[in-house]
Amino acid sequence: MVNYSSLTKGDVVAEESFHLTRDNLVRYAGASGDFNPIHYRDDVAVSVGLPGVLAHGMLTMGLAVQPVSNWVGDPARIVDYQVRFTRPVLVDGATGADVTVTATVGALEDETKIARIDLTAKFNDETVLGKAQVRVNLA
């Protein structure tokens, strides 16, 4: 279990990279019911003005919170999670895409023992989620 009193604002508590493939996108489409072809067909993505196939936003959001869930050890301790989608994750048919997530303590609420963890999710060295914050109950 994570010890609240050992945390300091600015501490990096987790880092993880995820490799996405087109197979991952098709599997996620099946699990989520989101079969929009921009997530698996280049021709359709390009026809609507996109540079290529995009990862589902909710898949990116789910991957980004995973390092925090692993760090805290119990996903039920996550009491709030919010993001803004700022850039798409393009998933190349041959090489896929790598998303790197860094979780940093952004604020500590001593009275409630809730830590706000700020996430930085990057693809090709560009941030893909803005104001990505997870509130974790460590009481």
JOPE-V811966 format. One record per helix or strand of 3 or more residues. SS is the DSSP state (helix for helix, strand for strand). FROM is the first residue (numbers start at 1). LEN is the number of residues. If there is no record, write none. Layout:
{{SS/FROM/LEN} {SS/FROM/LEN}}
This chain:
{{helix/4/3} {strand/12/9} {helix/22/11} {helix/37/3} {helix/42/6} {helix/57/16} {helix/75/3} {strand/78/8} {strand/96/14} {strand/114/10} {strand/129/9}}
